[in-house]
């Protein structure tokens, strides 16, 4: 299946469920160095700069219990390849 990038960003902006739990998603993207990264469980997080102006979003991997593991990845929205198992298209 495919998903539009605008829909991905709309889903990314939903940070919590109505019950107050963080929304977990899977994402595959390309880092600035060209490395392909797959995070099977991640949540949205902030970055210390203007995300919209730089066309980036922050993600951090989490475990099965929702505890943060690893570090924050800044992701360029143009480099998102897959979102929740769906191929991202413009």
C-alpha positions as CSV (number, residue, x, y, z in Angstrom):
1,X,0.0,0.0,0.0
2,X,0.9,3.6,-0.4
3,X,0.4,6.7,1.7
4,X,0.7,10.4,0.8
5,X,3.4,12.4,2.6
6,X,0.8,15.0,3.7
7,X,-1.1,12.2,5.4
8,X,2.0,10.9,7.1
9,X,2.7,14.4,8.6
10,X,-1.0,14.6,9.7
11,X,-0.6,11.3,11.5
12,X,2.8,12.4,13.0
13,X,1.1,15.5,14.5
14,X,-1.3,13.3,16.5
15,X,1.0,12.8,19.5
16,X,-1.4,11.2,22.0
17,X,-4.5,9.0,22.1
18,X,-7.6,10.3,23.8
19,X,-6.5,8.2,26.8
20,X,-3.2,10.1,27.1
21,X,-0.9,7.4,25.7
22,X,1.7,8.2,23.1
23,X,1.0,7.2,19.5
24,X,3.5,4.5,18.4
25,X,4.4,4.1,14.7
26,X,7.0,2.4,12.6
27,X,9.2,4.4,10.2
28,X,11.9,3.8,7.6
29,X,14.0,6.7,6.5
30,X,17.3,7.7,5.0
31,X,19.8,9.6,7.2
32,X,21.9,12.6,5.9
33,X,24.8,10.2,5.6
34,X,22.8,7.9,3.3
35,X,22.2,5.2,5.9
36,X,18.8,3.5,5.8
37,X,17.2,3.4,9.3
38,X,14.2,1.3,10.3
39,X,12.5,1.9,13.6
40,X,9.8,-0.7,14.2
41,X,8.4,1.2,17.2
42,X,8.9,4.9,17.6
43,X,7.1,8.0,18.9
44,X,7.2,11.7,17.9
45,X,9.4,14.1,19.8
46,X,10.6,17.6,19.5
47,X,13.8,19.0,18.1
48,X,15.8,22.0,19.5
49,X,15.2,24.0,16.3
50,X,12.2,25.0,14.1
51,X,11.0,21.7,12.6
52,X,8.7,23.2,10.0
53,X,11.2,25.7,8.8
54,X,13.9,23.0,8.4
55,X,11.4,20.4,7.0
56,X,12.4,17.9,9.7
57,X,10.6,15.9,12.4
58,X,12.0,14.2,15.5
59,X,11.5,10.5,16.3
60,X,12.8,8.3,19.1
61,X,12.6,4.5,19.3
62,X,10.6,2.9,22.1
63,X,10.3,-0.6,23.5
64,X,7.2,-2.7,23.9
65,X,6.3,-0.8,27.1
66,X,6.7,2.6,25.5
67,X,9.9,3.4,27.3
68,X,12.4,5.4,25.3
69,X,15.4,3.5,24.0
70,X,18.2,5.0,21.9
71,X,18.5,8.6,20.9
72,X,16.4,11.2,19.0
73,X,16.7,11.0,15.2
74,X,16.1,14.2,13.2
75,X,14.2,13.0,10.0
76,X,13.9,15.1,6.9
77,X,10.3,14.8,5.6
78,X,11.6,14.2,2.1
79,X,13.6,11.2,3.3
80,X,10.7,9.2,4.8
81,X,10.4,6.0,2.8
82,X,7.9,4.0,4.8
83,X,5.3,4.8,7.5
84,X,3.5,1.9,9.4
85,X,4.4,-0.5,6.6
86,X,3.1,1.8,3.8
87,X,5.3,3.2,1.1
88,X,5.4,7.0,1.2
89,X,4.7,8.9,-2.0
90,X,4.5,12.7,-2.7
